Amino acid sequence: MNFGGFSVKGAAQGVARRVAPLRRPARAAGLGMLLLLSACGFHMRGETPLPFDTFYIGLGDNTRFGAEVKRALAAASPNTRLVDSPKDAEAQLQQVANTRSMREVSLNSQGRVEEYELGLSFTFRVIDAKGRAIVPDTTLEAFREMPYDDTVVQAKEGQAEQLYRSMQTSLVSRLLRRLTSDDVRQAAEKLAQSKPGDEEVPVYSTTPPEPPANQPTRPPGIINGPSSPNDYDN
């Protein structure tokens, strides 16, 4: 289109020609930054597979926590087959303890609770098919503070359960990062290449630990109090 000898198309092409040289250095700079970050050990977020072909998760199929861990691992490592028996697994995740806690952290002048601290603690290990520790006993913890009002106890019970679920989701993410980290891969490769008797790691039974006999049948709450140790999430 021409306006008194002025061509809009020609002007646009001229601007494009002037902008193009500016874009090339910007793209080159961006590529250089990515290469620099990669050299420093930085990796963009994405799929990070487990270093195992088969893996057993000893968390129980009927628990919310176990279901979340399995979904997360299946999504992060689609080429790893999650098996139903530790006998069929190259490595397995064993649950050592899974506890909830609740403690009073603040009282008012009448001695009534004003604030609780809620906590989750999950201890686990990862072993190979021979019971050798790839990840020795490791504890992940999460804590949240919750203001309390004894005039709305039922509402606070619901809030506490939501906070526990939020902490549980946080622990799933942290567990996933731990299992897919480089040091887990390196430990597994080192064990695979080691000779009998050369291992300097703890050795455990390949039979998954049984839940404790005093497994609680209720979750901890403001009304019924915190559960006993080793609360396996029902």
Backbone bond lengths (Angstrom), bond angles and torsions (degrees), N, CA, C in turn:
res aa  C-N    CA-C-N  psi(-1)  N-CA   C-N-CA  omega(-1)  CA-C   N-CA-C  phi
1 M - - - 1.472 - - 1.517 108.34 -
2 N 1.341 115.91 134.35 1.460 121.38 -178.34 1.512 110.23 -114.06
3 F 1.310 116.71 138.67 1.463 123.27 173.80 1.520 106.97 -126.10
4 G 1.375 116.23 96.94 1.465 119.29 179.58 1.495 112.45 59.22
5 G 1.319 116.72 43.55 1.461 120.51 179.11 1.514 114.04 86.72
6 F 1.347 116.77 -4.95 1.484 120.32 179.89 1.521 108.80 -94.48
7 S 1.297 118.57 124.48 1.466 123.37 -178.78 1.513 110.30 -99.96
8 V 1.364 116.78 118.19 1.466 121.30 178.28 1.520 110.25 -65.02
9 K 1.339 116.22 -41.19 1.466 120.19 -179.79 1.517 110.94 -63.41
10 G 1.348 115.01 -43.41 1.461 118.30 179.43 1.506 112.37 -64.42
11 A 1.333 116.44 -38.37 1.466 119.64 178.72 1.515 111.09 -65.18
12 A 1.354 115.82 -41.48 1.469 119.55 179.59 1.515 110.96 -63.00
13 Q 1.337 115.63 -40.96 1.459 118.22 179.33 1.519 111.33 -65.29
14 G 1.352 115.63 -36.84 1.462 118.97 178.09 1.508 112.31 -64.35
15 V 1.327 116.20 -41.43 1.466 120.12 177.64 1.515 110.29 -63.60
16 A 1.362 116.23 -42.20 1.461 119.83 -179.84 1.511 111.23 -61.24
17 R 1.384 115.43 -39.68 1.465 118.34 179.81 1.523 111.76 -65.78
18 R 1.336 115.97 -34.57 1.471 119.04 -179.97 1.522 111.53 -75.17
19 V 1.356 117.47 -33.50 1.468 121.41 -178.08 1.517 111.59 -76.94
20 A 1.356 116.30 -34.27 1.471 119.93 -176.08 1.512 113.03 -55.64
21 P 1.354 119.68 -46.08 1.470 118.33 178.57 1.513 113.12 -61.97
22 L 1.358 116.14 -27.53 1.465 118.98 179.00 1.521 110.80 -73.18
23 R 1.339 116.12 -33.18 1.460 119.69 -177.85 1.519 111.56 -71.33
24 R 1.338 116.16 -35.07 1.465 118.74 -176.80 1.524 112.61 -61.25
25 P 1.358 119.00 -46.31 1.472 118.10 175.83 1.515 113.03 -62.06
26 A 1.362 116.15 -35.32 1.469 118.95 179.73 1.516 110.81 -64.90
27 R 1.368 115.42 -42.62 1.469 118.19 178.06 1.520 110.82 -65.01
28 A 1.341 115.48 -41.00 1.469 118.95 179.42 1.519 110.95 -63.13
29 A 1.346 116.27 -39.46 1.464 119.90 179.04 1.516 110.89 -65.73
30 G 1.352 115.66 -40.38 1.463 118.72 178.23 1.510 112.14 -63.42
31 L 1.341 116.45 -42.65 1.465 120.24 177.90 1.515 111.23 -63.77
32 G 1.339 115.80 -40.25 1.469 119.11 178.09 1.511 111.86 -62.81
33 M 1.348 117.49 -38.20 1.464 120.70 178.67 1.520 111.07 -64.70
34 L 1.355 117.02 -41.98 1.462 119.99 178.85 1.518 111.51 -62.50
35 L 1.355 116.46 -41.74 1.460 119.77 178.59 1.520 111.23 -64.28
36 L 1.334 116.33 -38.39 1.458 120.37 179.05 1.511 111.34 -65.18
37 L 1.342 116.62 -43.62 1.462 120.42 179.57 1.523 110.94 -64.88
38 S 1.335 116.61 -38.27 1.468 119.92 178.09 1.515 110.89 -64.13
39 A 1.346 115.83 -39.96 1.466 119.39 179.16 1.514 111.51 -65.07
40 C 1.327 116.67 -28.08 1.471 121.38 179.85 1.520 111.95 -84.62
41 G 1.317 117.39 0.71 1.465 119.91 178.16 1.509 113.72 95.23
42 F 1.353 118.06 5.20 1.458 120.84 179.46 1.518 109.57 -83.40
43 H 1.335 117.00 136.48 1.451 121.59 176.75 1.511 108.39 -129.44
44 M 1.330 116.26 136.44 1.454 119.47 176.76 1.512 109.42 -64.99
45 R 1.327 116.03 147.99 1.453 120.89 -178.25 1.524 109.91 -63.48
46 G 1.300 115.72 140.11 1.453 120.58 -179.98 1.513 109.20 174.63
47 E 1.308 116.38 -161.64 1.450 121.30 -177.71 1.525 110.66 -70.47
48 T 1.327 116.08 124.73 1.461 122.23 177.21 1.520 107.17 -124.54
49 P 1.311 119.11 103.89 1.457 120.99 -172.51 1.527 112.87 -76.09
50 L 1.329 114.72 156.47 1.457 121.02 171.52 1.528 109.00 -70.81
51 P 1.330 117.56 149.81 1.472 119.99 -179.74 1.527 112.50 -85.45
52 F 1.343 117.21 32.31 1.459 121.32 -178.22 1.525 109.87 -133.00
53 D 1.342 115.72 147.25 1.459 120.20 175.19 1.520 111.17 -79.64
54 T 1.345 116.20 -36.95 1.469 121.51 177.82 1.522 108.54 -131.20
55 F 1.324 116.02 145.25 1.470 119.98 -174.70 1.522 108.89 -148.25
56 Y 1.333 115.51 137.88 1.467 121.74 177.61 1.521 109.10 -112.04
57 I 1.333 116.29 132.78 1.466 122.15 179.81 1.522 108.25 -109.75
58 G 1.311 116.76 108.34 1.462 121.04 -176.91 1.515 113.19 -90.14
59 L 1.332 116.41 61.58 1.465 120.14 -178.38 1.521 113.20 -117.67
60 G 1.305 118.11 -4.79 1.457 119.59 179.77 1.520 111.54 91.47
61 D 1.318 115.80 127.59 1.466 120.25 -177.96 1.522 112.69 -73.41
62 N 1.327 117.00 -21.25 1.462 119.45 -174.18 1.523 113.23 -97.73
63 T 1.324 117.89 15.21 1.454 120.29 178.90 1.520 110.08 -109.09
64 R 1.321 115.74 145.03 1.463 120.58 178.37 1.523 110.68 -62.36
65 F 1.321 115.90 -41.39 1.457 120.50 -179.07 1.531 110.78 -63.18
66 G 1.338 116.43 -46.46 1.453 120.46 179.36 1.523 111.99 -61.26
67 A 1.342 116.57 -40.50 1.462 120.05 179.42 1.526 111.25 -64.79
68 E 1.341 117.37 -40.15 1.462 120.80 179.64 1.526 111.12 -66.22
69 V 1.325 116.68 -40.87 1.474 119.69 179.12 1.522 110.26 -63.66
70 K 1.319 117.68 -43.53 1.469 120.74 -179.29 1.523 111.32 -63.79
71 R 1.332 116.80 -41.63 1.467 119.33 178.87 1.527 110.53 -63.83
72 A 1.326 116.43 -42.55 1.462 120.23 -178.33 1.528 111.40 -65.07
73 L 1.331 116.87 -43.06 1.460 120.20 -179.57 1.532 111.62 -69.38
74 A 1.318 116.67 -37.72 1.463 119.80 178.58 1.525 110.79 -64.42
75 A 1.339 116.92 -36.53 1.461 120.41 179.27 1.522 111.77 -73.25
76 A 1.339 116.91 -38.53 1.463 120.99 -176.71 1.520 112.31 -78.56
77 S 1.331 116.93 -26.59 1.465 120.90 -175.42 1.528 110.61 -136.50
78 P 1.336 117.56 70.51 1.471 120.25 -174.77 1.521 114.18 -64.70
79 N 1.320 118.29 -20.24 1.466 120.76 -179.41 1.522 112.80 -87.30
80 T 1.340 116.76 -5.93 1.469 120.81 175.97 1.524 108.60 -91.96
81 R 1.324 116.48 125.43 1.464 120.52 -179.45 1.530 109.66 -87.61
82 L 1.332 116.16 121.50 1.464 121.71 177.81 1.523 108.07 -85.49
83 V 1.325 115.95 114.08 1.461 120.75 -173.66 1.516 111.09 -98.05
84 D 1.336 115.62 163.81 1.465 121.52 -175.63 1.517 113.41 -91.84
85 S 1.330 117.13 -7.82 1.463 120.22 -178.56 1.521 109.64 -135.70
86 P 1.340 117.81 136.99 1.466 119.64 177.66 1.533 112.61 -62.90
87 K 1.347 117.04 -21.82 1.463 120.24 179.33 1.527 112.17 -67.43
88 D 1.334 115.85 -22.19 1.461 120.38 -178.35 1.524 112.04 -98.77
89 A 1.329 117.64 6.57 1.461 120.92 -171.83 1.518 112.33 -105.93
90 E 1.323 114.99 143.14 1.453 121.68 172.21 1.526 110.32 -70.88
91 A 1.331 116.06 -31.28 1.467 122.39 177.66 1.519 107.77 -153.09
92 Q 1.310 115.46 161.68 1.460 119.10 179.87 1.519 111.69 -143.07
93 L 1.330 114.39 150.05 1.462 122.86 173.26 1.516 107.99 -96.25
94 Q 1.332 117.08 121.80 1.462 121.64 178.00 1.523 109.50 -109.81
95 Q 1.312 115.36 132.35 1.463 121.30 174.76 1.515 109.38 -86.96
96 V 1.319 116.02 124.36 1.465 121.38 178.92 1.522 110.14 -94.14
97 A 1.327 117.22 -43.14 1.466 122.17 179.24 1.512 109.04 -158.61
98 N 1.339 114.68 149.34 1.462 121.13 177.97 1.525 107.04 -146.69
99 T 1.323 117.17 103.43 1.460 120.20 -171.02 1.514 112.25 -125.66
100 R 1.324 114.66 148.85 1.456 122.91 170.07 1.524 108.68 -109.70
101 S 1.318 115.63 148.25 1.462 119.70 177.61 1.521 110.26 -138.44
102 M 1.303 115.54 157.52 1.458 122.26 176.77 1.527 107.75 -150.07
103 R 1.331 116.67 124.43 1.462 118.88 179.38 1.524 110.52 -137.24
104 E 1.331 115.20 150.92 1.456 121.22 178.63 1.524 109.50 -78.64
105 V 1.314 116.49 129.61 1.463 119.75 -179.08 1.523 112.27 -117.26
106 S 1.331 117.52 -12.88 1.462 119.24 -178.73 1.522 109.93 -151.99
107 L 1.338 116.12 134.72 1.460 122.71 177.08 1.525 109.18 -121.91
108 N 1.343 115.76 149.35 1.466 118.84 175.35 1.521 110.36 -87.75
109 S 1.309 116.47 -175.44 1.475 120.59 -175.79 1.523 112.41 -65.98
110 Q 1.335 117.24 -21.29 1.468 120.51 177.44 1.526 112.03 -89.97
111 G 1.318 116.85 4.05 1.458 120.50 179.46 1.513 113.90 81.18
112 R 1.331 117.22 13.76 1.460 121.05 178.59 1.529 109.78 -92.53
113 V 1.327 114.63 148.96 1.465 119.97 -177.70 1.525 109.97 -68.38
114 E 1.326 115.24 131.16 1.465 121.19 175.17 1.531 111.99 -107.41
115 E 1.337 116.33 -22.17 1.457 119.16 -176.92 1.523 110.03 -154.37
116 Y 1.332 114.94 138.16 1.452 122.33 174.59 1.524 109.69 -112.09
117 E 1.332 115.36 152.99 1.458 121.24 168.16 1.524 107.45 -110.99
118 L 1.332 115.89 120.70 1.458 121.65 177.83 1.521 109.09 -98.61
119 G 1.310 116.57 142.98 1.457 119.35 -178.22 1.525 112.77 -140.40
120 L 1.320 115.08 149.37 1.462 122.85 171.40 1.517 108.22 -126.42
121 S 1.310 116.79 138.15 1.462 121.60 178.09 1.525 108.47 -135.62
122 F 1.326 115.47 124.48 1.465 121.08 -178.34 1.524 108.75 -126.94
123 T 1.338 116.44 121.25 1.461 121.99 178.76 1.529 108.57 -113.22
124 F 1.326 115.91 132.76 1.456 121.00 -176.11 1.523 110.29 -145.13
125 R 1.321 114.70 168.91 1.467 122.07 171.37 1.531 108.19 -144.68
126 V 1.316 115.82 159.27 1.462 121.59 173.68 1.518 107.28 -123.62
127 I 1.329 117.13 127.37 1.464 121.70 -179.04 1.528 109.62 -126.80
128 D 1.316 115.58 158.54 1.459 119.50 176.75 1.525 109.73 -88.60
129 A 1.329 116.52 -172.73 1.468 120.74 -175.73 1.524 113.07 -66.55
130 K 1.343 116.98 -16.93 1.463 121.56 178.69 1.525 112.19 -98.69
131 G 1.310 117.69 3.50 1.462 121.40 179.24 1.515 114.26 87.72
132 R 1.319 117.22 2.90 1.465 120.49 -178.88 1.531 110.38 -77.23
133 A 1.321 115.24 137.16 1.461 119.88 -174.54 1.519 111.39 -73.72
134 I 1.322 116.27 120.25 1.458 122.47 169.95 1.521 108.65 -88.27
135 V 1.327 115.50 -43.33 1.472 122.74 170.42 1.518 106.53 -124.02
136 P 1.336 119.13 109.24 1.464 120.12 178.39 1.527 110.84 -65.98
137 D 1.329 116.13 173.07 1.459 120.72 -176.62 1.532 111.01 -47.83
138 T 1.321 114.75 122.60 1.459 122.30 -176.61 1.518 108.65 -132.32
139 T 1.326 116.99 136.34 1.458 121.45 -179.69 1.524 110.40 -113.42
140 L 1.328 115.41 129.40 1.457 122.90 173.69 1.525 107.69 -110.52
141 E 1.325 116.59 134.85 1.461 120.56 -177.48 1.523 110.47 -131.11
142 A 1.329 114.62 151.74 1.462 121.18 174.93 1.522 108.18 -143.19
143 F 1.333 116.32 143.52 1.461 121.40 -178.62 1.526 109.76 -136.37
144 R 1.322 116.07 145.79 1.449 122.65 175.22 1.531 108.47 -139.51
145 E 1.322 116.18 143.63 1.466 120.77 174.69 1.524 109.24 -100.96
146 M 1.319 115.85 140.80 1.461 121.13 -176.64 1.528 110.71 -133.51
147 P 1.337 118.16 117.30 1.466 119.92 173.90 1.527 109.29 -61.09
148 Y 1.334 115.75 147.40 1.459 119.51 -175.41 1.522 111.20 -129.04
149 D 1.340 114.30 142.12 1.458 121.97 177.15 1.516 107.04 -135.80
150 D 1.346 117.22 114.55 1.465 119.39 -174.69 1.524 113.52 -74.34
151 T 1.323 117.54 1.68 1.466 119.46 175.11 1.532 111.52 -88.80
152 V 1.304 116.30 -10.79 1.477 120.46 178.61 1.527 108.84 -132.72
153 V 1.319 115.67 57.59 1.458 120.80 -174.28 1.525 111.88 -61.19
154 Q 1.327 117.53 -44.07 1.466 119.95 -177.29 1.523 111.32 -62.59
155 A 1.325 116.61 -40.70 1.461 119.71 178.24 1.522 110.83 -64.53
156 K 1.320 116.92 -38.71 1.458 120.24 179.36 1.526 111.86 -69.56
157 E 1.339 117.16 -31.41 1.463 120.01 174.29 1.527 109.85 -60.89
158 G 1.351 115.83 -44.59 1.455 119.76 178.48 1.513 112.28 -64.10
159 Q 1.336 117.00 -39.34 1.458 120.96 178.45 1.524 110.56 -64.84
160 A 1.331 116.29 -41.15 1.464 119.89 179.51 1.524 110.70 -61.89
161 E 1.333 117.38 -42.21 1.463 120.05 180.00 1.527 110.87 -64.64
162 Q 1.318 117.39 -38.38 1.464 120.69 177.36 1.528 110.84 -63.96
163 L 1.314 116.74 -38.99 1.466 120.15 178.47 1.525 111.00 -66.87
164 Y 1.335 116.65 -39.78 1.470 119.28 176.41 1.523 110.95 -61.33
165 R 1.317 116.60 -41.30 1.467 119.92 179.79 1.524 110.80 -66.44
166 S 1.329 116.44 -38.58 1.464 120.01 177.47 1.523 110.69 -63.20
167 M 1.333 117.06 -43.32 1.460 120.52 178.10 1.524 110.82 -64.81
168 Q 1.314 116.42 -37.17 1.464 120.88 179.39 1.522 110.43 -62.85
169 T 1.331 116.93 -43.02 1.461 120.84 177.31 1.521 110.82 -62.50
170 S 1.336 116.41 -38.82 1.464 120.71 176.98 1.527 110.94 -62.67
171 L 1.329 116.99 -41.25 1.465 119.99 179.15 1.524 111.60 -66.54
172 V 1.335 117.40 -34.80 1.458 120.32 177.15 1.531 110.03 -61.47
173 S 1.327 116.87 -44.32 1.470 120.76 179.43 1.523 111.14 -63.59
174 R 1.323 116.72 -42.43 1.465 120.00 179.95 1.523 111.41 -68.00
175 L 1.328 116.73 -37.83 1.463 120.70 177.22 1.523 110.45 -63.92
176 L 1.326 116.41 -42.26 1.464 120.23 179.51 1.522 110.79 -61.94
177 R 1.337 117.02 -43.83 1.465 119.75 178.83 1.521 111.17 -62.31
178 R 1.330 116.04 -37.53 1.469 119.57 -179.59 1.530 110.49 -67.63
179 L 1.321 117.56 -44.26 1.458 120.83 -175.94 1.527 112.36 -69.03
180 T 1.324 117.26 -28.59 1.468 120.72 -177.40 1.525 112.34 -101.62
181 S 1.311 117.56 14.20 1.462 120.62 -179.62 1.529 110.79 -76.92
182 D 1.318 115.37 161.44 1.469 120.65 -177.16 1.522 112.51 -64.74
183 D 1.341 117.13 -34.17 1.461 117.99 -176.62 1.530 112.00 -69.43
184 V 1.346 117.76 -26.59 1.458 120.27 175.45 1.534 109.80 -68.50
185 R 1.306 115.96 -43.29 1.458 120.15 177.16 1.532 110.59 -61.28
186 Q 1.327 116.64 -44.27 1.460 120.75 -178.84 1.528 111.36 -64.96
187 A 1.352 116.49 -40.55 1.467 120.10 179.05 1.526 110.99 -64.46
188 A 1.347 116.61 -40.62 1.460 120.31 179.35 1.530 110.73 -65.14
189 E 1.328 116.99 -42.51 1.469 120.75 179.26 1.525 111.17 -65.75
190 K 1.326 117.29 -38.34 1.462 120.83 179.34 1.525 111.01 -64.56
191 L 1.338 117.16 -42.36 1.459 120.52 178.85 1.524 110.97 -66.15
192 A 1.325 116.28 -38.28 1.465 119.82 -179.39 1.529 111.68 -64.37
193 Q 1.319 116.60 -30.22 1.465 121.05 -177.57 1.530 113.10 -93.45
194 S 1.334 117.03 -8.64 1.466 119.92 -176.60 1.524 111.67 -76.18
195 K 1.310 115.18 156.47 1.450 121.96 177.44 1.530 109.26 -94.78
196 P 1.330 117.71 154.17 1.467 120.26 178.33 1.523 111.44 -54.32
197 G 1.326 115.33 129.44 1.455 120.60 179.52 1.514 114.12 92.77
198 D 1.337 117.17 -12.34 1.459 120.12 -179.58 1.530 113.05 -86.77
199 E 1.335 116.63 -13.66 1.455 119.71 -175.32 1.522 111.29 -67.99
200 E 1.305 116.39 136.35 1.465 122.25 176.15 1.524 109.27 -118.53
201 V 1.306 115.78 49.14 1.462 121.71 -178.50 1.523 108.85 -131.00
202 P 1.338 117.45 157.27 1.469 119.43 175.62 1.524 110.92 -63.07
203 V 1.312 115.50 150.86 1.456 121.56 177.87 1.528 108.20 -122.91
204 Y 1.327 115.83 130.64 1.466 121.81 -176.34 1.523 109.78 -121.88
205 S 1.310 114.67 166.90 1.460 120.02 173.96 1.528 109.07 -69.08
206 T 1.316 115.86 141.49 1.458 119.57 177.87 1.525 112.10 -81.35
207 T 1.331 116.24 -5.67 1.466 120.35 174.13 1.519 108.73 -79.82
208 P 1.328 118.95 122.24 1.469 121.25 -177.43 1.522 111.65 -57.20
209 P 1.330 118.46 140.79 1.465 121.14 177.83 1.516 111.32 -59.59
210 E 1.329 115.38 143.27 1.454 120.36 177.61 1.528 109.66 -84.29
211 P 1.350 117.47 146.02 1.463 119.31 173.78 1.519 110.23 -59.16
212 P 1.334 118.97 148.76 1.456 121.19 -178.58 1.520 112.19 -63.97
213 A 1.336 115.01 153.24 1.469 119.97 -177.44 1.515 111.83 -63.34
214 N 1.369 117.72 -28.45 1.460 120.40 -177.32 1.525 111.39 -94.96
215 Q 1.346 116.06 32.87 1.453 120.21 -179.63 1.521 110.04 -55.48
216 P 1.334 118.76 125.02 1.462 120.65 -177.65 1.523 110.96 -70.65
217 T 1.324 115.64 150.08 1.457 120.89 179.36 1.517 111.30 -100.55
218 R 1.313 120.10 2.69 1.459 123.71 179.74 1.519 109.28 -137.47
219 P 1.318 117.14 148.47 1.452 119.83 176.02 1.510 110.49 -77.69
220 P 1.323 118.93 158.54 1.452 119.64 177.65 1.513 110.35 -66.97
221 G 1.300 117.00 146.78 1.462 120.88 179.68 1.506 110.65 -155.26
222 I 1.330 116.03 171.53 1.460 121.02 -178.77 1.527 110.29 -67.49
223 I 1.340 116.10 -35.92 1.461 119.60 -178.09 1.523 111.48 -78.96
224 N 1.338 117.08 -48.68 1.469 120.04 -174.27 1.515 113.39 -95.63
225 G 1.342 117.96 -1.03 1.455 120.52 176.01 1.505 112.58 82.72
226 P 1.336 117.12 170.16 1.466 121.02 -179.52 1.516 111.31 -69.51
227 S 1.327 115.27 155.99 1.458 120.07 -179.95 1.518 110.15 -77.69
228 S 1.322 114.67 169.65 1.452 120.18 175.46 1.521 109.89 -76.05
229 P 1.350 119.39 167.65 1.467 120.27 179.61 1.514 112.92 -56.64
230 N 1.330 114.74 157.29 1.462 122.14 179.35 1.526 111.64 61.83
231 D 1.321 114.98 51.26 1.453 120.64 177.28 1.525 108.64 -79.30
232 Y 1.311 116.90 102.47 1.460 120.36 178.52 1.527 107.26 -82.68
233 D 1.327 116.02 118.58 1.446 124.16 -172.42 1.528 112.07 -57.08
234 N 1.319 115.72 112.19 1.472 120.01 -179.16 1.514 110.95 -89.42
